[in-house]
Amino acid sequence: MAQILAMCGSPKTRIIEEVPVRARVASGFSRFIGFTTTEQWVYDRGWGRFPAVLNFHDGKLRRIEYLPYRSGAR
């Protein structure tokens, strides 16, 4: 996260959530084992380029997506 902030600056939008984590047990059911922190950063990349959405789980970048529309125009 620190490297991305250093290279790209602050995101236009930042959403932080704590989501429950479940694990499957031997009987086939799942049980609650704790929480994880997820963050979603949205970068406006300028005219003619779609916004980029970076998804982090526990401080590690997991996915980069590009929105097919301008985030403010929808």
Residue pairs with C-beta under 8 A, 6 or more apart in sequence:
1 39
1 56
1 59
1 61
4 41
4 54
4 61
8 43
11 41
11 42
11 43
11 54
12 42
12 43
12 44
12 51
12 71
13 40
13 41
13 42
13 71
14 39
14 40
14 41
14 42
15 39
15 40
16 37
16 38
16 39
17 37
17 38
17 39
18 35
18 36
18 37
18 38
19 35
19 36
19 38
20 32
20 34
20 35
21 32
21 33
21 34
21 35
21 36
22 30
22 31
22 32
22 33
23 30
23 31
23 33
24 30
25 31
36 57
36 58
37 57
37 58
37 59
38 55
38 56
38 57
39 55
39 56
40 53
40 54
40 55
40 56
41 53
41 54
41 56
42 51
42 52
42 53
42 54
42 67
42 71
43 51
43 52
43 53
43 54
44 51
44 71
45 51
45 52
50 66
50 67
50 68
50 69
50 70
51 66
51 67
51 70
51 71
52 64
52 65
52 66
52 67
53 64
53 65
53 66
53 67
54 61
54 63
54 64
55 61
55 62
55 63
55 64
55 65
56 62
